[in-house]
């Protein structure tokens, strides 16, 4: 088990925004949003959440750890699929309520078998009627073989 880092409660806006202490502002559920991008291409791979333990494990191990809101559990990206994320850089936004990690992604990041969770485009300029999403990525692995049917 990785010890949790000594995250301090957020201070004054100046210290929070200009200080050097990592003092993440977790929401009411104890989570911060984490945007994950490919370190080489900049492509957005996924958006997930981290609790204090996931953040601490990510910092300590250099592997991406998240907290699943639906399963209410900690998980390391790739523990089931083998598609791990090696963290190359971690940043925090100005008010420390969002995390951005740049990763080396092995295979696909999305549980649907695609490289990114953002594999569909919303066409702009439509008025009225149903909006039909446009697929922008093919699968890079078969999710049924990785996760089971």
Residue frames as a rotation matrix with the C-alpha (Angstrom) as fourth column:
UNK 1
0.583 0.813 0.000 0.00
0.813 -0.583 0.000 0.00
0.000 0.000 -1.000 0.00
UNK 2
-0.377 -0.662 0.648 1.29
0.646 -0.689 -0.328 3.43
0.664 0.294 0.688 -0.92
UNK 3
-0.358 0.214 -0.909 1.12
0.778 -0.469 -0.417 6.07
-0.515 -0.857 0.002 1.80
UNK 4
0.611 0.619 0.493 -1.06
0.775 -0.595 -0.214 9.02
0.161 0.513 -0.843 0.92
UNK 5
-0.477 -0.784 0.397 0.97
0.651 -0.619 -0.440 12.19
0.590 0.049 0.806 0.36
UNK 6
-0.442 0.279 -0.852 0.36
0.762 -0.385 -0.521 14.98
-0.474 -0.880 -0.043 2.84
UNK 7
-0.352 0.401 0.846 -2.16
0.639 -0.558 0.530 16.91
0.684 0.727 -0.060 0.75
UNK 8
-0.885 -0.010 -0.465 -2.85
0.370 -0.623 -0.690 20.16
-0.283 -0.782 0.555 2.51
UNK 9
0.214 0.977 -0.008 -6.23
0.814 -0.183 -0.551 21.85
-0.539 0.111 -0.835 2.63
UNK 10
0.053 -0.193 0.980 -6.42
0.836 -0.528 -0.149 24.55
0.546 0.827 0.133 -0.02
UNK 11
-0.401 -0.285 -0.871 -5.22
0.762 -0.631 -0.145 27.92
-0.508 -0.721 0.470 1.19
UNK 12
0.135 0.385 -0.913 -5.75
-0.119 -0.909 -0.400 31.42
-0.984 0.163 -0.077 -0.07
UNK 13
0.931 0.318 0.180 -6.24
0.138 0.151 -0.979 31.83
-0.339 0.936 0.097 -3.80
UNK 14
0.592 -0.769 -0.240 -2.75
-0.790 -0.497 -0.358 33.26
0.156 0.402 -0.902 -4.24
UNK 15
-0.278 -0.705 0.652 -1.08
-0.777 0.564 0.278 30.31
-0.564 -0.430 -0.705 -2.51
UNK 16
0.295 0.497 0.816 -3.32
0.079 0.838 -0.540 27.85
-0.952 0.224 0.208 -4.33
UNK 17
0.967 0.209 0.146 -2.67
0.167 -0.085 -0.982 29.38
-0.193 0.974 -0.117 -7.74
UNK 18
0.651 -0.757 0.056 0.93
-0.511 -0.492 -0.705 30.55
0.561 0.430 -0.707 -7.37
UNK 19
0.345 -0.505 0.791 2.30
-0.843 0.205 0.498 28.28
-0.413 -0.839 -0.355 -4.63
UNK 20
-0.335 -0.598 -0.728 4.39
-0.833 0.549 -0.068 25.18
0.440 0.584 -0.682 -5.13
UNK 21
-0.760 0.097 0.643 2.47
-0.399 0.711 -0.579 22.85
-0.513 -0.697 -0.501 -2.78
UNK 22
-0.712 0.587 -0.385 0.22
-0.074 0.483 0.873 20.21
0.698 0.650 -0.301 -4.32
UNK 23
-0.845 0.527 0.088 -3.09
-0.132 -0.046 -0.990 20.81
-0.518 -0.848 0.108 -2.54
UNK 24
-0.861 0.507 0.040 -5.76
0.185 0.239 0.953 19.18
0.474 0.828 -0.300 -4.72
UNK 25
-0.630 0.751 0.198 -9.31
-0.713 -0.458 -0.530 20.35
-0.307 -0.475 0.825 -4.24
UNK 26
-0.943 0.333 -0.006 -11.37
0.319 0.909 0.270 17.18
0.096 0.252 -0.963 -4.17
UNK 27
-0.441 0.861 0.252 -15.11
-0.430 -0.449 0.783 17.51
0.788 0.237 0.569 -4.77
UNK 28
0.068 0.584 0.809 -17.85
-0.995 -0.015 0.094 16.48
0.067 -0.811 0.581 -2.31
UNK 29
0.953 0.269 -0.138 -17.31
-0.274 0.962 -0.017 12.84
0.128 0.054 0.990 -3.33
UNK 30
0.505 -0.834 0.223 -13.57
-0.178 0.151 0.972 13.10
-0.844 -0.531 -0.072 -2.69
UNK 31
0.315 -0.311 0.897 -12.65
0.831 0.547 -0.102 13.13
-0.459 0.777 0.431 -6.39
UNK 32
-0.063 -0.306 -0.950 -10.76
-0.408 -0.861 0.304 15.26
-0.911 0.407 -0.071 -8.91
UNK 33
0.929 0.366 0.049 -11.25
-0.070 0.306 -0.950 15.01
-0.362 0.879 0.310 -12.66
UNK 34
-0.113 -0.989 0.098 -8.28
-0.102 0.110 0.989 13.65
-0.988 0.102 -0.113 -14.60
UNK 35
0.848 0.233 -0.476 -7.79
-0.470 -0.087 -0.879 14.31
-0.246 0.969 0.035 -18.31
UNK 36
0.153 -0.786 0.599 -5.46
0.089 0.615 0.783 11.76
-0.984 -0.067 0.165 -19.89
UNK 37
0.806 0.042 -0.591 -3.65
-0.549 -0.323 -0.771 12.48
-0.223 0.945 -0.237 -23.16
UNK 38
0.769 -0.603 0.213 -1.09
0.638 0.709 -0.299 10.67
0.029 0.366 0.930 -25.27
UNK 39
0.409 -0.681 -0.607 2.33
0.263 -0.549 0.793 12.12
-0.874 -0.484 -0.045 -24.43
UNK 40
-0.586 -0.710 0.391 3.55
0.547 0.010 0.837 11.94
-0.599 0.704 0.382 -28.03
UNK 41
-0.566 0.403 0.719 0.52
0.729 -0.163 0.665 13.04
0.385 0.901 -0.202 -30.06
UNK 42
-0.964 0.250 0.090 -1.46
-0.262 -0.835 -0.485 15.09
-0.046 -0.491 0.870 -27.54
UNK 43
-0.396 0.862 -0.316 -4.62
-0.165 0.272 0.948 13.12
0.903 0.428 0.035 -28.37
UNK 44
-0.272 0.427 0.863 -7.17
-0.962 -0.090 -0.259 13.04
-0.033 -0.900 0.435 -25.56
UNK 45
-0.806 -0.093 -0.584 -7.45
-0.187 0.977 0.102 9.39
0.561 0.191 -0.805 -24.58
UNK 46
-0.065 0.793 -0.605 -9.89
0.715 0.460 0.526 9.51
0.696 -0.399 -0.598 -21.69
UNK 47
-0.346 0.063 0.936 -11.36
-0.607 -0.776 -0.172 11.49
0.715 -0.627 0.307 -18.82
UNK 48
0.077 0.314 -0.946 -11.66
0.526 0.793 0.306 9.77
0.847 -0.522 -0.104 -15.46
UNK 49
0.680 0.192 0.707 -11.55
-0.447 -0.656 0.608 10.57
0.581 -0.730 -0.360 -11.77
UNK 50
-0.300 -0.788 -0.537 -8.98
0.285 0.463 -0.839 10.16
0.910 -0.405 0.086 -9.01
UNK 51
0.929 0.370 -0.024 -9.46
0.123 -0.247 0.961 10.07
0.350 -0.896 -0.275 -5.27
UNK 52
0.596 -0.741 0.309 -6.56
-0.797 -0.497 0.344 10.83
-0.101 -0.451 -0.887 -2.90
UNK 53
0.300 -0.488 0.819 -5.37
-0.154 0.823 0.547 7.21
-0.941 -0.290 0.172 -2.98
UNK 54
0.697 -0.012 0.717 -5.42
0.668 0.372 -0.644 7.00
-0.259 0.928 0.267 -6.79
UNK 55
0.881 -0.395 0.259 -3.53
-0.235 -0.842 -0.486 10.29
0.410 0.368 -0.835 -7.03
UNK 56
0.454 -0.729 0.512 -0.97
-0.768 -0.028 0.640 9.12
-0.452 -0.684 -0.573 -4.46
UNK 57
0.372 -0.283 0.884 -0.46
0.249 0.948 0.198 5.77
-0.894 0.146 0.423 -6.24
UNK 58
0.872 -0.040 0.488 -0.08
0.477 -0.157 -0.865 7.50
0.112 0.987 -0.118 -9.60
UNK 59
0.729 -0.632 0.263 2.56
-0.631 -0.769 -0.100 9.84
0.266 -0.093 -0.959 -8.19
UNK 60
0.328 -0.614 0.718 4.38
-0.671 0.384 0.635 7.02
-0.665 -0.690 -0.286 -6.38
UNK 61
0.191 -0.186 0.964 4.36
0.273 0.953 0.130 4.42
-0.943 0.238 0.233 -9.17
UNK 62
-0.628 -0.364 -0.688 4.29
-0.490 -0.502 0.713 6.41
-0.605 0.784 0.137 -12.42
UNK 63
-0.859 0.488 0.156 1.37
0.473 0.637 0.609 4.22
0.198 0.597 -0.778 -13.52
UNK 64
-0.630 0.691 0.354 -2.12
-0.547 -0.719 0.428 5.69
0.550 0.076 0.831 -14.00
UNK 65
-0.790 0.468 -0.396 -4.55
0.613 0.617 -0.493 4.86
0.014 -0.632 -0.775 -11.20
UNK 66
-0.627 0.673 0.393 -8.17
-0.359 -0.697 0.621 6.00
0.691 0.248 0.679 -11.12
UNK 67
-0.831 0.505 0.233 -11.28
-0.075 0.314 -0.947 5.72
-0.551 -0.804 -0.223 -9.00
UNK 68
-0.791 0.607 0.076 -14.36
0.299 0.275 0.914 4.19
0.534 0.746 -0.399 -10.62
UNK 69
-0.724 0.602 0.338 -17.47
-0.689 -0.613 -0.386 6.09
-0.025 -0.512 0.859 -9.65
UNK 70
0.164 0.862 -0.480 -19.76
-0.804 0.398 0.441 3.31
0.571 0.313 0.759 -10.89
UNK 71
0.289 -0.126 -0.949 -17.92
0.239 0.969 -0.056 0.47
0.927 -0.211 0.310 -9.13
UNK 72
0.835 0.003 0.550 -16.81
-0.461 -0.541 0.703 2.63
0.300 -0.841 -0.450 -6.17
UNK 73
0.780 -0.609 0.144 -13.33
0.408 0.668 0.622 1.16
-0.475 -0.427 0.770 -6.33
UNK 74
0.257 -0.826 -0.502 -9.72
-0.642 -0.534 0.550 2.03
-0.722 0.181 -0.667 -7.07
UNK 75
0.791 -0.037 0.611 -8.30
0.384 0.807 -0.448 0.65
-0.477 0.589 0.652 -10.33
UNK 76
-0.205 -0.907 -0.368 -5.04
-0.175 -0.336 0.926 0.74
-0.963 0.254 -0.090 -12.23
UNK 77
0.574 0.397 -0.717 -5.44
-0.733 -0.141 -0.665 1.32
-0.365 0.907 0.210 -15.94
UNK 78
0.006 -0.531 -0.847 -4.50
-0.831 0.468 -0.300 -1.88
0.556 0.706 -0.439 -17.73
UNK 79
-0.523 -0.268 0.809 -4.94
-0.770 0.554 -0.315 -4.27
-0.364 -0.788 -0.496 -14.81
UNK 80
0.284 0.671 0.685 -7.55
-0.132 0.735 -0.665 -6.25
-0.950 0.099 0.297 -16.77
UNK 81
0.965 0.233 -0.119 -6.71
-0.120 -0.007 -0.993 -5.42
-0.232 0.972 0.021 -20.38
UNK 82
0.267 -0.943 0.198 -2.92
0.835 0.329 0.442 -5.18
-0.482 0.048 0.875 -20.17
UNK 83
0.216 -0.105 0.971 -3.19
0.723 -0.651 -0.232 -1.74
0.656 0.752 -0.065 -21.81
UNK 84
0.193 -0.240 -0.951 -1.26
0.923 -0.283 0.259 0.15
-0.332 -0.928 0.167 -19.15
UNK 85
0.780 -0.006 0.625 -0.59
0.246 -0.916 -0.316 3.86
0.575 0.401 -0.713 -19.01
UNK 86
-0.040 -0.865 -0.501 2.93
0.999 -0.041 -0.009 4.96
-0.013 -0.501 0.865 -18.08
UNK 87
0.884 0.402 -0.239 2.73
0.422 -0.906 0.037 8.54
-0.202 -0.133 -0.970 -16.85
UNK 88
0.029 -0.861 0.508 5.27
0.882 -0.217 -0.418 10.83
0.470 0.460 0.753 -18.51
UNK 89
-0.905 -0.256 0.341 4.08
0.093 -0.900 -0.427 14.08
0.416 -0.354 0.838 -16.96
UNK 90
-0.026 0.899 -0.437 1.40
0.983 0.102 0.151 15.16
0.180 -0.425 -0.887 -14.49
UNK 91
-0.856 -0.149 0.495 0.02
0.110 -0.988 -0.107 18.68
0.505 -0.037 0.862 -14.25
UNK 92
-0.287 0.782 -0.554 -2.58
0.897 0.015 -0.442 20.32
-0.338 -0.623 -0.706 -12.05
UNK 93
0.089 0.379 0.921 -4.81
0.715 -0.668 0.206 23.21
0.693 0.641 -0.330 -13.16
UNK 94
-0.410 -0.364 0.837 -4.78
-0.053 -0.906 -0.420 26.71
0.911 -0.216 0.352 -11.66
UNK 95
0.031 0.463 0.886 -7.21
-0.923 -0.326 0.202 26.01
0.383 -0.824 0.417 -8.83
UNK 96
-0.796 -0.598 0.091 -6.04
-0.592 0.738 -0.324 22.42
0.127 -0.312 -0.942 -8.33
UNK 97
-0.052 0.817 0.574 -9.39
-0.599 0.435 -0.672 20.75
-0.799 -0.379 0.467 -8.97
UNK 98
0.955 0.263 -0.135 -8.34
-0.264 0.554 -0.790 18.98
-0.133 0.790 0.599 -12.18
UNK 99
0.057 -0.933 0.355 -5.38
-0.198 0.338 0.920 16.80
-0.979 -0.122 -0.165 -13.10
UNK 100
0.809 0.046 -0.587 -3.84
-0.588 0.088 -0.804 16.33
0.015 0.995 0.098 -16.56
UNK 101
0.175 -0.788 0.591 -1.61
-0.203 0.559 0.804 13.36
-0.964 -0.260 -0.062 -17.18
UNK 102
0.398 -0.214 -0.892 0.39
-0.912 0.015 -0.411 12.71
0.101 0.977 -0.189 -20.31
UNK 103
0.343 -0.149 0.927 0.93
-0.408 0.866 0.290 9.00
-0.846 -0.478 0.236 -20.80
UNK 104
-0.694 -0.378 -0.612 2.51
-0.714 0.471 0.518 6.40
0.093 0.797 -0.597 -23.01
UNK 105
0.236 0.904 0.358 -0.50
-0.829 0.379 -0.411 4.26
-0.507 -0.200 0.838 -23.86
UNK 106
-0.889 -0.397 0.230 -0.13
-0.253 0.842 0.476 0.58
-0.383 0.365 -0.849 -24.66
UNK 107
-0.711 0.629 0.316 -2.79
0.683 0.508 0.526 -0.28
0.170 0.589 -0.790 -27.29
UNK 108
-0.162 0.767 0.621 -6.23
0.263 -0.573 0.776 1.23
0.951 0.289 -0.109 -26.75
UNK 109
-0.956 -0.130 0.262 -7.37
-0.182 -0.436 -0.881 3.31
0.229 -0.890 0.394 -23.80
UNK 110
-0.285 0.946 0.156 -11.10
-0.955 -0.293 0.034 2.74
0.078 -0.139 0.987 -24.23
UNK 111
-0.517 0.165 0.840 -12.98
-0.328 0.868 -0.373 -0.32
-0.790 -0.469 -0.395 -23.01
UNK 112
0.635 0.765 -0.110 -14.79
-0.361 0.168 -0.917 -0.35
-0.683 0.622 0.383 -26.40
UNK 113
0.433 -0.556 0.710 -11.51
0.693 0.709 0.131 -1.38
-0.576 0.435 0.692 -28.06
UNK 114
0.756 -0.129 0.642 -10.57
0.447 -0.615 -0.650 2.00
0.479 0.778 -0.407 -29.48
UNK 115
-0.272 -0.961 0.044 -7.45
0.692 -0.227 -0.685 4.07
0.668 -0.156 0.727 -28.93
UNK 116
-0.966 -0.003 0.260 -9.41
-0.141 -0.834 -0.534 6.91
0.219 -0.552 0.805 -27.31
UNK 117
-0.514 0.842 -0.162 -12.72
0.672 0.278 -0.687 7.16
-0.533 -0.462 -0.709 -25.48
UNK 118
0.049 0.469 -0.882 -13.42
-0.253 -0.848 -0.466 10.13
-0.966 0.246 0.078 -27.77
UNK 119
-0.758 -0.394 0.520 -13.96
0.268 0.538 0.799 8.10
-0.595 0.745 -0.302 -30.95
UNK 120
-0.019 0.811 0.584 -17.19
0.999 0.033 -0.013 9.78
-0.030 0.584 -0.811 -32.16
UNK 121
-0.960 -0.279 0.005 -17.66
0.277 -0.950 0.147 13.25
-0.036 0.142 0.989 -33.56
UNK 122
0.006 0.961 -0.276 -20.74
0.672 -0.208 -0.711 15.41
-0.741 -0.181 -0.647 -33.12
UNK 123
-0.415 -0.146 0.898 -21.51
0.864 -0.373 0.338 17.15
0.286 0.916 0.281 -36.43
UNK 124
-0.532 0.158 -0.832 -22.00
0.393 -0.825 -0.407 20.88
-0.750 -0.543 0.377 -36.01
UNK 125
-0.888 0.181 -0.422 -24.41
-0.413 -0.717 0.561 23.13
-0.202 0.673 0.712 -37.84
UNK 126
-0.698 0.702 -0.142 -27.42
0.498 0.618 0.608 20.84
0.514 0.354 -0.781 -37.70
UNK 127
-0.774 0.550 0.313 -30.77
-0.633 -0.664 -0.398 22.34
-0.011 -0.507 0.862 -36.84
UNK 128
0.222 0.955 0.196 -33.63
-0.960 0.249 -0.128 20.26
-0.171 -0.160 0.972 -35.55
UNK 129
0.720 0.193 -0.667 -33.99
-0.410 0.894 -0.183 16.52
0.560 0.405 0.723 -35.55
UNK 130
0.916 -0.382 0.121 -31.80
0.153 0.613 0.775 13.85
-0.370 -0.692 0.621 -34.06
UNK 131
0.398 -0.875 -0.276 -28.04
-0.913 -0.407 -0.027 14.28
-0.089 0.263 -0.961 -34.18
UNK 132
0.989 -0.116 -0.091 -26.19
0.092 0.968 -0.231 11.33
0.115 0.221 0.969 -35.70
UNK 133
0.510 -0.858 0.057 -22.69
-0.422 -0.192 0.886 10.76
-0.750 -0.476 -0.460 -34.32
UNK 134
0.786 -0.356 -0.506 -19.85
-0.454 0.224 -0.863 10.12
0.420 0.907 0.014 -36.76
UNK 135
0.856 -0.507 0.107 -17.30
0.307 0.663 0.683 7.42
-0.417 -0.551 0.723 -35.93
UNK 136
0.750 -0.641 -0.164 -13.68
-0.646 -0.655 -0.392 8.62
0.144 0.400 -0.905 -36.19
UNK 137
-0.360 -0.896 0.260 -11.75
-0.928 0.372 -0.001 5.57
-0.096 -0.242 -0.966 -34.96
UNK 138
0.348 0.332 -0.877 -11.75
-0.405 0.897 0.179 1.86
0.846 0.293 0.446 -35.66
UNK 139
0.947 -0.024 0.321 -11.15
-0.284 0.410 0.867 -0.67
-0.153 -0.912 0.381 -32.91
UNK 140
0.105 -0.973 -0.204 -7.51
-0.872 0.008 -0.489 -1.49
0.477 0.229 -0.848 -32.14
UNK 141
-0.955 -0.296 0.019 -8.43
-0.276 0.864 -0.420 -4.55
0.107 -0.407 -0.907 -30.06
UNK 142
-0.221 0.897 -0.382 -11.43
-0.007 0.390 0.921 -6.82
0.975 0.207 -0.080 -29.57
UNK 143
-0.380 0.065 0.923 -13.01
-0.852 -0.412 -0.322 -5.93
0.359 -0.909 0.212 -26.21
UNK 144
0.718 0.696 0.001 -14.83
-0.654 0.674 0.344 -9.27
0.239 -0.248 0.939 -26.04
UNK 145
0.491 -0.629 -0.603 -11.50
0.304 0.772 -0.557 -11.12
0.816 0.090 0.571 -26.11
UNK 146
-0.541 -0.751 0.379 -10.00
-0.050 -0.421 -0.906 -8.81
0.840 -0.508 0.190 -23.49
UNK 147
-0.678 0.329 0.657 -12.92
-0.731 -0.393 -0.558 -8.38
0.075 -0.859 0.507 -21.09
UNK 148
-0.850 0.452 0.270 -15.17
0.384 0.883 -0.269 -11.32
-0.360 -0.125 -0.925 -22.03
UNK 149
-0.600 0.692 0.403 -18.62
0.411 -0.165 0.896 -11.17
0.686 0.703 -0.186 -23.53
